[in-house]
């Protein structure tokens, strides 16, 4: 199995709800062997267009782990918070 990454490109709409969501996500990652690699704000778009201001990168042991985490009851319970707090997309990549 290959390492896989979840990348979220996000624009924050509600900072307080975003903080609440972020504080709850780590507990949902642990059972899947995932770790937060990077979270940051866009400094500059160097080529093309990119509408979102923030990014998050999470490493998982496999694509299957990403799918399992995303479908888990623990993470599904947080999706309404994420949707209230942000606009954006979540993508998975295999390395």
Gaussian input, Z-matrix of N, CA and C with variables (Angstrom, degrees):
# hf/3-21g

backbone

0 1
 N
 C     1     B1
 C     2     B2     1     A1
 N     3     B3     2     A2     1     D1
 C     4     B4     3     A3     2     D2
 C     5     B5     4     A4     3     D3
 N     6     B6     5     A5     4     D4
 C     7     B7     6     A6     5     D5
 C     8     B8     7     A7     6     D6
 N     9     B9     8     A8     7     D7
 C    10    B10     9     A9     8     D8
 C    11    B11    10    A10     9     D9
 N    12    B12    11    A11    10    D10
 C    13    B13    12    A12    11    D11
 C    14    B14    13    A13    12    D12
 N    15    B15    14    A14    13    D13
 C    16    B16    15    A15    14    D14
 C    17    B17    16    A16    15    D15
 N    18    B18    17    A17    16    D16
 C    19    B19    18    A18    17    D17
 C    20    B20    19    A19    18    D18
 N    21    B21    20    A20    19    D19
 C    22    B22    21    A21    20    D20
 C    23    B23    22    A22    21    D21
 N    24    B24    23    A23    22    D22
 C    25    B25    24    A24    23    D23
 C    26    B26    25    A25    24    D24
 N    27    B27    26    A26    25    D25
 C    28    B28    27    A27    26    D26
 C    29    B29    28    A28    27    D27
 N    30    B30    29    A29    28    D28
 C    31    B31    30    A30    29    D29
 C    32    B32    31    A31    30    D30
 N    33    B33    32    A32    31    D31
 C    34    B34    33    A33    32    D32
 C    35    B35    34    A34    33    D33
 N    36    B36    35    A35    34    D34
 C    37    B37    36    A36    35    D35
 C    38    B38    37    A37    36    D36
 N    39    B39    38    A38    37    D37
 C    40    B40    39    A39    38    D38
 C    41    B41    40    A40    39    D39
 N    42    B42    41    A41    40    D40
 C    43    B43    42    A42    41    D41
 C    44    B44    43    A43    42    D42
 N    45    B45    44    A44    43    D43
 C    46    B46    45    A45    44    D44
 C    47    B47    46    A46    45    D45
 N    48    B48    47    A47    46    D46
 C    49    B49    48    A48    47    D47
 C    50    B50    49    A49    48    D48
 N    51    B51    50    A50    49    D49
 C    52    B52    51    A51    50    D50
 C    53    B53    52    A52    51    D51
 N    54    B54    53    A53    52    D52
 C    55    B55    54    A54    53    D53
 C    56    B56    55    A55    54    D54
 N    57    B57    56    A56    55    D55
 C    58    B58    57    A57    56    D56
 C    59    B59    58    A58    57    D57
 N    60    B60    59    A59    58    D58
 C    61    B61    60    A60    59    D59
 C    62    B62    61    A61    60    D60
 N    63    B63    62    A62    61    D61
 C    64    B64    63    A63    62    D62
 C    65    B65    64    A64    63    D63
 N    66    B66    65    A65    64    D64
 C    67    B67    66    A66    65    D65
 C    68    B68    67    A67    66    D66
 N    69    B69    68    A68    67    D67
 C    70    B70    69    A69    68    D68
 C    71    B71    70    A70    69    D69
 N    72    B72    71    A71    70    D70
 C    73    B73    72    A72    71    D71
 C    74    B74    73    A73    72    D72
 N    75    B75    74    A74    73    D73
 C    76    B76    75    A75    74    D74
 C    77    B77    76    A76    75    D75
 N    78    B78    77    A77    76    D76
 C    79    B79    78    A78    77    D77
 C    80    B80    79    A79    78    D78
 N    81    B81    80    A80    79    D79
 C    82    B82    81    A81    80    D80
 C    83    B83    82    A82    81    D81
 N    84    B84    83    A83    82    D82
 C    85    B85    84    A84    83    D83
 C    86    B86    85    A85    84    D84
 N    87    B87    86    A86    85    D85
 C    88    B88    87    A87    86    D86
 C    89    B89    88    A88    87    D87
 N    90    B90    89    A89    88    D88
 C    91    B91    90    A90    89    D89
 C    92    B92    91    A91    90    D90
 N    93    B93    92    A92    91    D91
 C    94    B94    93    A93    92    D92
 C    95    B95    94    A94    93    D93
 N    96    B96    95    A95    94    D94
 C    97    B97    96    A96    95    D95
 C    98    B98    97    A97    96    D96
 N    99    B99    98    A98    97    D97
 C   100   B100    99    A99    98    D98
 C   101   B101   100   A100    99    D99
 N   102   B102   101   A101   100   D100
 C   103   B103   102   A102   101   D101
 C   104   B104   103   A103   102   D102
 N   105   B105   104   A104   103   D103
 C   106   B106   105   A105   104   D104
 C   107   B107   106   A106   105   D105
 N   108   B108   107   A107   106   D106
 C   109   B109   108   A108   107   D107
 C   110   B110   109   A109   108   D108
 N   111   B111   110   A110   109   D109
 C   112   B112   111   A111   110   D110
 C   113   B113   112   A112   111   D111
 N   114   B114   113   A113   112   D112
 C   115   B115   114   A114   113   D113
 C   116   B116   115   A115   114   D114
 N   117   B117   116   A116   115   D115
 C   118   B118   117   A117   116   D116
 C   119   B119   118   A118   117   D117
 N   120   B120   119   A119   118   D118
 C   121   B121   120   A120   119   D119
 C   122   B122   121   A121   120   D120
 N   123   B123   122   A122   121   D121
 C   124   B124   123   A123   122   D122
 C   125   B125   124   A124   123   D123
 N   126   B126   125   A125   124   D124
 C   127   B127   126   A126   125   D125
 C   128   B128   127   A127   126   D126
 N   129   B129   128   A128   127   D127
 C   130   B130   129   A129   128   D128
 C   131   B131   130   A130   129   D129
 N   132   B132   131   A131   130   D130
 C   133   B133   132   A132   131   D131
 C   134   B134   133   A133   132   D132
 N   135   B135   134   A134   133   D133
 C   136   B136   135   A135   134   D134
 C   137   B137   136   A136   135   D135
 N   138   B138   137   A137   136   D136
 C   139   B139   138   A138   137   D137
 C   140   B140   139   A139   138   D138
 N   141   B141   140   A140   139   D139
 C   142   B142   141   A141   140   D140
 C   143   B143   142   A142   141   D141
 N   144   B144   143   A143   142   D142
 C   145   B145   144   A144   143   D143
 C   146   B146   145   A145   144   D144
 N   147   B147   146   A146   145   D145
 C   148   B148   147   A147   146   D146
 C   149   B149   148   A148   147   D147
 N   150   B150   149   A149   148   D148
 C   151   B151   150   A150   149   D149
 C   152   B152   151   A151   150   D150
 N   153   B153   152   A152   151   D151
 C   154   B154   153   A153   152   D152
 C   155   B155   154   A154   153   D153
 N   156   B156   155   A155   154   D154
 C   157   B157   156   A156   155   D155
 C   158   B158   157   A157   156   D156
 N   159   B159   158   A158   157   D157
 C   160   B160   159   A159   158   D158
 C   161   B161   160   A160   159   D159
 N   162   B162   161   A161   160   D160
 C   163   B163   162   A162   161   D161
 C   164   B164   163   A163   162   D162
 N   165   B165   164   A164   163   D163
 C   166   B166   165   A165   164   D164
 C   167   B167   166   A166   165   D165
 N   168   B168   167   A167   166   D166
 C   169   B169   168   A168   167   D167
 C   170   B170   169   A169   168   D168
 N   171   B171   170   A170   169   D169
 C   172   B172   171   A171   170   D170
 C   173   B173   172   A172   171   D171
 N   174   B174   173   A173   172   D172
 C   175   B175   174   A174   173   D173
 C   176   B176   175   A175   174   D174
 N   177   B177   176   A176   175   D175
 C   178   B178   177   A177   176   D176
 C   179   B179   178   A178   177   D177
 N   180   B180   179   A179   178   D178
 C   181   B181   180   A180   179   D179
 C   182   B182   181   A181   180   D180
 N   183   B183   182   A182   181   D181
 C   184   B184   183   A183   182   D182
 C   185   B185   184   A184   183   D183
 N   186   B186   185   A185   184   D184
 C   187   B187   186   A186   185   D185
 C   188   B188   187   A187   186   D186
 N   189   B189   188   A188   187   D187
 C   190   B190   189   A189   188   D188
 C   191   B191   190   A190   189   D189
 N   192   B192   191   A191   190   D190
 C   193   B193   192   A192   191   D191
 C   194   B194   193   A193   192   D192
 N   195   B195   194   A194   193   D193
 C   196   B196   195   A195   194   D194
 C   197   B197   196   A196   195   D195
 N   198   B198   197   A197   196   D196
 C   199   B199   198   A198   197   D197
 C   200   B200   199   A199   198   D198
 N   201   B201   200   A200   199   D199
 C   202   B202   201   A201   200   D200
 C   203   B203   202   A202   201   D201
 N   204   B204   203   A203   202   D202
 C   205   B205   204   A204   203   D203
 C   206   B206   205   A205   204   D204
 N   207   B207   206   A206   205   D205
 C   208   B208   207   A207   206   D206
 C   209   B209   208   A208   207   D207
 N   210   B210   209   A209   208   D208
 C   211   B211   210   A210   209   D209
 C   212   B212   211   A211   210   D210
 N   213   B213   212   A212   211   D211
 C   214   B214   213   A213   212   D212
 C   215   B215   214   A214   213   D213
 N   216   B216   215   A215   214   D214
 C   217   B217   216   A216   215   D215
 C   218   B218   217   A217   216   D216
 N   219   B219   218   A218   217   D217
 C   220   B220   219   A219   218   D218
 C   221   B221   220   A220   219   D219
 N   222   B222   221   A221   220   D220
 C   223   B223   222   A222   221   D221
 C   224   B224   223   A223   222   D222
 N   225   B225   224   A224   223   D223
 C   226   B226   225   A225   224   D224
 C   227   B227   226   A226   225   D225
 N   228   B228   227   A227   226   D226
 C   229   B229   228   A228   227   D227
 C   230   B230   229   A229   228   D228
 N   231   B231   230   A230   229   D229
 C   232   B232   231   A231   230   D230
 C   233   B233   232   A232   231   D231
 N   234   B234   233   A233   232   D232
 C   235   B235   234   A234   233   D233
 C   236   B236   235   A235   234   D234
 N   237   B237   236   A236   235   D235
 C   238   B238   237   A237   236   D236
 C   239   B239   238   A238   237   D237
 N   240   B240   239   A239   238   D238
 C   241   B241   240   A240   239   D239
 C   242   B242   241   A241   240   D240
 N   243   B243   242   A242   241   D241
 C   244   B244   243   A243   242   D242
 C   245   B245   244   A244   243   D243
 N   246   B246   245   A245   244   D244
 C   247   B247   246   A246   245   D245
 C   248   B248   247   A247   246   D246
 N   249   B249   248   A248   247   D247
 C   250   B250   249   A249   248   D248
 C   251   B251   250   A250   249   D249
 N   252   B252   251   A251   250   D250
 C   253   B253   252   A252   251   D251
 C   254   B254   253   A253   252   D252
 N   255   B255   254   A254   253   D253
 C   256   B256   255   A255   254   D254
 C   257   B257   256   A256   255   D255
 N   258   B258   257   A257   256   D256
 C   259   B259   258   A258   257   D257
 C   260   B260   259   A259   258   D258
 N   261   B261   260   A260   259   D259
 C   262   B262   261   A261   260   D260
 C   263   B263   262   A262   261   D261
 N   264   B264   263   A263   262   D262
 C   265   B265   264   A264   263   D263
 C   266   B266   265   A265   264   D264
 N   267   B267   266   A266   265   D265
 C   268   B268   267   A267   266   D266
 C   269   B269   268   A268   267   D267
 N   270   B270   269   A269   268   D268
 C   271   B271   270   A270   269   D269
 C   272   B272   271   A271   270   D270
 N   273   B273   272   A272   271   D271
 C   274   B274   273   A273   272   D272
 C   275   B275   274   A274   273   D273
 N   276   B276   275   A275   274   D274
 C   277   B277   276   A276   275   D275
 C   278   B278   277   A277   276   D276
 N   279   B279   278   A278   277   D277
 C   280   B280   279   A279   278   D278
 C   281   B281   280   A280   279   D279
 N   282   B282   281   A281   280   D280
 C   283   B283   282   A282   281   D281
 C   284   B284   283   A283   282   D282

   B1=1.4572
   B2=1.5288
   B3=1.3039
   B4=1.4609
   B5=1.5174
   B6=1.3145
   B7=1.4589
   B8=1.5141
   B9=1.3140
   B10=1.4614
   B11=1.5258
   B12=1.2968
   B13=1.4670
   B14=1.5166
   B15=1.3073
   B16=1.4589
   B17=1.5233
   B18=1.3237
   B19=1.4528
   B20=1.5186
   B21=1.3141
   B22=1.4550
   B23=1.5186
   B24=1.3217
   B25=1.4644
   B26=1.5219
   B27=1.3283
   B28=1.4600
   B29=1.5225
   B30=1.3174
   B31=1.4558
   B32=1.5220
   B33=1.3082
   B34=1.4634
   B35=1.5268
   B36=1.3441
   B37=1.4691
   B38=1.5254
   B39=1.3264
   B40=1.4633
   B41=1.5306
   B42=1.3190
   B43=1.4724
   B44=1.5268
   B45=1.3151
   B46=1.4655
   B47=1.5272
   B48=1.3248
   B49=1.4620
   B50=1.5191
   B51=1.3287
   B52=1.4705
   B53=1.5293
   B54=1.3219
   B55=1.4658
   B56=1.5318
   B57=1.3229
   B58=1.4608
   B59=1.5320
   B60=1.3240
   B61=1.4615
   B62=1.5332
   B63=1.3380
   B64=1.4724
   B65=1.5238
   B66=1.3170
   B67=1.4674
   B68=1.5271
   B69=1.3211
   B70=1.4682
   B71=1.5302
   B72=1.3155
   B73=1.4642
   B74=1.5301
   B75=1.3389
   B76=1.4687
   B77=1.5326
   B78=1.3085
   B79=1.4656
   B80=1.5272
   B81=1.3369
   B82=1.4673
   B83=1.5243
   B84=1.3221
   B85=1.4664
   B86=1.5203
   B87=1.3173
   B88=1.4627
   B89=1.5257
   B90=1.3412
   B91=1.4709
   B92=1.5279
   B93=1.3164
   B94=1.4653
   B95=1.5244
   B96=1.3150
   B97=1.4566
   B98=1.5235
   B99=1.3260
   B100=1.4627
   B101=1.5184
   B102=1.3264
   B103=1.4608
   B104=1.5238
   B105=1.3179
   B106=1.4593
   B107=1.5227
   B108=1.3237
   B109=1.4620
   B110=1.5208
   B111=1.3201
   B112=1.4636
   B113=1.5153
   B114=1.3078
   B115=1.4701
   B116=1.5163
   B117=1.3273
   B118=1.4519
   B119=1.5181
   B120=1.3125
   B121=1.4616
   B122=1.5205
   B123=1.3076
   B124=1.4588
   B125=1.5194
   B126=1.2969
   B127=1.4610
   B128=1.5157
   B129=1.3401
   B130=1.4552
   B131=1.5257
   B132=1.3269
   B133=1.4583
   B134=1.5201
   B135=1.3136
   B136=1.4621
   B137=1.5251
   B138=1.3294
   B139=1.4612
   B140=1.5228
   B141=1.3104
   B142=1.4550
   B143=1.5173
   B144=1.3336
   B145=1.4630
   B146=1.5184
   B147=1.3054
   B148=1.4607
   B149=1.5248
   B150=1.3270
   B151=1.4605
   B152=1.5264
   B153=1.3341
   B154=1.4600
   B155=1.5278
   B156=1.3270
   B157=1.4671
   B158=1.5218
   B159=1.3287
   B160=1.4629
   B161=1.5247
   B162=1.3284
   B163=1.4591
   B164=1.5290
   B165=1.3146
   B166=1.4614
   B167=1.5236
   B168=1.3396
   B169=1.4569
   B170=1.5253
   B171=1.3294
   B172=1.4604
   B173=1.5286
   B174=1.3350
   B175=1.4688
   B176=1.5284
   B177=1.3155
   B178=1.4651
   B179=1.5252
   B180=1.3242
   B181=1.4581
   B182=1.5316
   B183=1.3417
   B184=1.4702
   B185=1.5218
   B186=1.3251
   B187=1.4762
   B188=1.5176
   B189=1.3386
   B190=1.4629
   B191=1.5280
   B192=1.3310
   B193=1.4656
   B194=1.5207
   B195=1.3354
   B196=1.4777
   B197=1.5209
   B198=1.3231
   B199=1.4686
   B200=1.5230
   B201=1.3390
   B202=1.4588
   B203=1.5152
   B204=1.3297
   B205=1.4712
   B206=1.5193
   B207=1.3417
   B208=1.4630
   B209=1.5279
   B210=1.3180
   B211=1.4709
   B212=1.5288
   B213=1.3268
   B214=1.4689
   B215=1.5284
   B216=1.3158
   B217=1.4679
   B218=1.5265
   B219=1.3262
   B220=1.4704
   B221=1.5242
   B222=1.3436
   B223=1.4648
   B224=1.5275
   B225=1.3077
   B226=1.4664
   B227=1.5300
   B228=1.3320
   B229=1.4659
   B230=1.5295
   B231=1.3440
   B232=1.4664
   B233=1.5266
   B234=1.3090
   B235=1.4651
   B236=1.5276
   B237=1.3230
   B238=1.4707
   B239=1.5341
   B240=1.3298
   B241=1.4655
   B242=1.5237
   B243=1.3493
   B244=1.4616
   B245=1.5243
   B246=1.3179
   B247=1.4636
   B248=1.5249
   B249=1.3121
   B250=1.4641
   B251=1.5263
   B252=1.3283
   B253=1.4627
   B254=1.5222
   B255=1.3459
   B256=1.4601
   B257=1.5197
   B258=1.3295
   B259=1.4545
   B260=1.5123
   B261=1.3230
   B262=1.4492
   B263=1.5038
   B264=1.3255
   B265=1.4602
   B266=1.5177
   B267=1.3319
   B268=1.4594
   B269=1.5209
   B270=1.3167
   B271=1.4551
   B272=1.5174
   B273=1.3405
   B274=1.4612
   B275=1.5197
   B276=1.3323
   B277=1.4570
   B278=1.5101
   B279=1.3117
   B280=1.4550
   B281=1.5193
   B282=1.3134
   B283=1.4775
   B284=1.5042
   A1=109.48
   A2=114.18
   A3=120.62
   A4=110.59
   A5=114.98
   A6=120.26
   A7=108.33
   A8=116.37
   A9=121.58
   A10=109.02
   A11=114.83
   A12=121.03
   A13=110.01
   A14=115.39
   A15=122.04
   A16=106.03
   A17=115.86
   A18=120.88
   A19=107.86
   A20=115.26
   A21=121.18
   A22=109.38
   A23=115.66
   A24=121.44
   A25=105.25
   A26=116.93
   A27=121.14
   A28=111.91
   A29=114.47
   A30=122.57
   A31=106.23
   A32=116.84
   A33=122.53
   A34=109.61
   A35=115.35
   A36=121.68
   A37=111.70
   A38=116.36
   A39=122.07
   A40=107.83
   A41=116.12
   A42=121.39
   A43=112.56
   A44=118.59
   A45=120.72
   A46=111.09
   A47=117.35
   A48=120.87
   A49=110.38
   A50=117.06
   A51=121.67
   A52=110.43
   A53=117.15
   A54=120.96
   A55=110.49
   A56=117.33
   A57=121.31
   A58=109.92
   A59=117.14
   A60=122.46
   A61=110.39
   A62=116.38
   A63=121.30
   A64=111.83
   A65=117.41
   A66=120.44
   A67=111.88
   A68=117.19
   A69=120.74
   A70=114.06
   A71=117.38
   A72=120.13
   A73=113.27
   A74=121.46
   A75=119.79
   A76=114.56
   A77=118.15
   A78=120.67
   A79=111.48
   A80=117.49
   A81=120.07
   A82=111.73
   A83=117.32
   A84=121.67
   A85=112.76
   A86=116.10
   A87=122.03
   A88=113.95
   A89=119.33
   A90=118.81
   A91=113.91
   A92=117.74
   A93=122.44
   A94=112.31
   A95=117.89
   A96=121.20
   A97=112.90
   A98=116.83
   A99=121.88
   A100=110.98
   A101=114.91
   A102=119.26
   A103=110.25
   A104=114.84
   A105=121.68
   A106=107.91
   A107=116.49
   A108=121.65
   A109=110.18
   A110=115.81
   A111=119.54
   A112=109.92
   A113=115.71
   A114=122.62
   A115=105.66
   A116=117.29
   A117=118.45
   A118=113.01
   A119=113.85
   A120=121.89
   A121=109.53
   A122=115.07
   A123=121.31
   A124=109.96
   A125=115.76
   A126=121.49
   A127=110.01
   A128=116.75
   A129=120.04
   A130=108.99
   A131=117.28
   A132=122.16
   A133=106.04
   A134=117.01
   A135=121.21
   A136=112.96
   A137=117.21
   A138=120.71
   A139=108.42
   A140=117.01
   A141=121.01
   A142=112.46
   A143=114.06
   A144=121.09
   A145=109.47
   A146=116.05
   A147=121.23
   A148=107.55
   A149=117.74
   A150=120.03
   A151=115.77
   A152=118.09
   A153=119.30
   A154=112.59
   A155=114.64
   A156=121.65
   A157=114.11
   A158=117.05
   A159=120.95
   A160=110.31
   A161=114.85
   A162=120.57
   A163=108.73
   A164=114.74
   A165=121.42
   A166=107.12
   A167=116.51
   A168=122.72
   A169=107.55
   A170=115.70
   A171=121.72
   A172=108.16
   A173=116.88
   A174=122.42
   A175=109.17
   A176=115.45
   A177=123.25
   A178=108.63
   A179=118.38
   A180=119.89
   A181=113.59
   A182=117.75
   A183=120.71
   A184=110.31
   A185=115.41
   A186=119.96
   A187=110.75
   A188=115.44
   A189=119.96
   A190=110.94
   A191=116.28
   A192=119.60
   A193=110.80
   A194=117.33
   A195=119.82
   A196=109.54
   A197=116.92
   A198=120.67
   A199=110.95
   A200=116.96
   A201=120.61
   A202=112.01
   A203=116.01
   A204=120.25
   A205=110.59
   A206=116.99
   A207=120.36
   A208=111.39
   A209=117.09
   A210=121.25
   A211=113.14
   A212=117.60
   A213=120.56
   A214=111.61
   A215=115.10
   A216=120.33
   A217=110.73
   A218=116.53
   A219=120.23
   A220=111.20
   A221=117.29
   A222=118.71
   A223=111.37
   A224=118.35
   A225=120.72
   A226=111.04
   A227=116.75
   A228=120.77
   A229=112.17
   A230=117.37
   A231=121.21
   A232=113.73
   A233=117.64
   A234=120.14
   A235=112.90
   A236=120.47
   A237=118.55
   A238=112.91
   A239=117.34
   A240=120.06
   A241=110.74
   A242=116.50
   A243=120.12
   A244=110.76
   A245=116.36
   A246=120.08
   A247=111.84
   A248=117.06
   A249=120.76
   A250=110.65
   A251=116.12
   A252=121.03
   A253=114.24
   A254=117.14
   A255=119.51
   A256=112.79
   A257=114.15
   A258=123.06
   A259=104.23
   A260=117.07
   A261=116.66
   A262=113.46
   A263=114.00
   A264=122.24
   A265=109.22
   A266=115.70
   A267=122.41
   A268=107.12
   A269=116.49
   A270=122.91
   A271=108.84
   A272=116.69
   A273=118.85
   A274=109.04
   A275=114.54
   A276=122.83
   A277=108.63
   A278=115.69
   A279=120.59
   A280=108.39
   A281=116.08
   A282=120.31
   A283=110.39
   D1=146.13
   D2=179.42
   D3=-98.52
   D4=153.00
   D5=172.21
   D6=-63.71
   D7=146.06
   D8=178.85
   D9=-131.80
   D10=153.81
   D11=-177.24
   D12=-127.49
   D13=138.13
   D14=169.65
   D15=-101.39
   D16=127.89
   D17=178.53
   D18=-123.11
   D19=126.26
   D20=176.80
   D21=-110.96
   D22=126.04
   D23=171.98
   D24=-105.35
   D25=118.74
   D26=-167.67
   D27=-135.76
   D28=152.36
   D29=168.10
   D30=-121.67
   D31=122.73
   D32=-175.77
   D33=-78.14
   D34=127.03
   D35=177.66
   D36=-103.22
   D37=-30.34
   D38=-174.72
   D39=-140.74
   D40=100.40
   D41=-173.53
   D42=-62.52
   D43=-38.37
   D44=-179.06
   D45=-66.69
   D46=-43.96
   D47=178.65
   D48=-67.81
   D49=-36.80
   D50=176.47
   D51=-61.06
   D52=-42.69
   D53=178.44
   D54=-63.37
   D55=-40.31
   D56=178.81
   D57=-64.15
   D58=-46.58
   D59=178.44
   D60=-58.61
   D61=-50.54
   D62=-178.68
   D63=-58.23
   D64=-36.35
   D65=-178.61
   D66=-70.13
   D67=-22.17
   D68=-176.80
   D69=-96.93
   D70=-19.29
   D71=-176.16
   D72=-65.33
   D73=-42.37
   D74=-175.79
   D75=-52.48
   D76=-38.62
   D77=179.58
   D78=-64.51
   D79=-28.49
   D80=178.83
   D81=-78.68
   D82=-22.69
   D83=-178.41
   D84=-80.50
   D85=-35.91
   D86=-172.87
   D87=-51.41
   D88=-48.00
   D89=-178.52
   D90=-63.55
   D91=-17.03
   D92=-176.65
   D93=-101.23
   D94=6.26
   D95=178.52
   D96=67.47
   D97=28.64
   D98=-176.61
   D99=-98.87
   D100=155.68
   D101=176.62
   D102=-142.77
   D103=142.74
   D104=175.53
   D105=-69.73
   D106=125.00
   D107=179.39
   D108=-96.07
   D109=-42.50
   D110=-172.66
   D111=-160.42
   D112=139.62
   D113=170.13
   D114=-138.62
   D115=129.84
   D116=-179.13
   D117=-162.47
   D118=175.36
   D119=178.29
   D120=-106.99
   D121=143.89
   D122=-179.59
   D123=-60.85
   D124=132.83
   D125=175.56
   D126=-93.85
   D127=-42.49
   D128=-174.94
   D129=-166.61
   D130=143.10
   D131=170.90
   D132=-93.48
   D133=117.93
   D134=-174.95
   D135=-91.13
   D136=-23.99
   D137=178.51
   D138=-153.22
   D139=140.51
   D140=178.37
   D141=75.30
   D142=-160.07
   D143=-179.52
   D144=-122.48
   D145=141.05
   D146=177.46
   D147=-146.68
   D148=113.96
   D149=-171.97
   D150=-80.25
   D151=-16.33
   D152=-171.01
   D153=-94.49
   D154=152.06
   D155=-173.59
   D156=-97.24
   D157=-21.97
   D158=-172.72
   D159=-128.04
   D160=158.13
   D161=176.97
   D162=-140.41
   D163=148.88
   D164=172.42
   D165=-135.47
   D166=139.08
   D167=178.25
   D168=-127.48
   D169=125.42
   D170=179.94
   D171=-125.90
   D172=129.57
   D173=179.76
   D174=-93.39
   D175=132.66
   D176=175.84
   D177=-121.64
   D178=157.91
   D179=179.05
   D180=-70.62
   D181=-18.32
   D182=-177.75
   D183=-165.42
   D184=165.45
   D185=173.29
   D186=-62.93
   D187=-35.73
   D188=179.50
   D189=-62.50
   D190=-36.31
   D191=177.63
   D192=-66.34
   D193=-38.98
   D194=176.28
   D195=-61.20
   D196=-47.63
   D197=-178.99
   D198=-61.60
   D199=-42.62
   D200=179.29
   D201=-64.26
   D202=-44.47
   D203=177.91
   D204=-60.70
   D205=-48.51
   D206=-176.31
   D207=-63.15
   D208=-34.80
   D209=-179.68
   D210=-84.56
   D211=-10.63
   D212=-175.66
   D213=-64.07
   D214=149.23
   D215=178.05
   D216=-59.65
   D217=-37.07
   D218=-178.45
   D219=-62.46
   D220=-44.33
   D221=179.81
   D222=-77.92
   D223=-38.85
   D224=179.43
   D225=-56.44
   D226=-33.48
   D227=178.44
   D228=-66.01
   D229=-23.01
   D230=-178.77
   D231=-91.44
   D232=-14.56
   D233=-176.48
   D234=-56.98
   D235=-42.69
   D236=177.53
   D237=-58.27
   D238=-36.58
   D239=176.22
   D240=-63.75
   D241=-45.53
   D242=179.66
   D243=-60.79
   D244=-42.75
   D245=-179.01
   D246=-67.13
   D247=-34.19
   D248=177.02
   D249=-71.20
   D250=-35.45
   D251=-173.20
   D252=-85.62
   D253=-26.53
   D254=-170.90
   D255=-141.10
   D256=161.18
   D257=160.70
   D258=-112.19
   D259=142.65
   D260=177.90
   D261=166.11
   D262=-168.81
   D263=-179.63
   D264=-133.97
   D265=148.94
   D266=171.30
   D267=-116.19
   D268=132.21
   D269=-178.07
   D270=-129.00
   D271=149.88
   D272=172.81
   D273=-118.57
   D274=144.69
   D275=-179.67
   D276=-133.39
   D277=143.18
   D278=175.19
   D279=-104.83
   D280=136.98
   D281=-179.09
   D282=-109.45

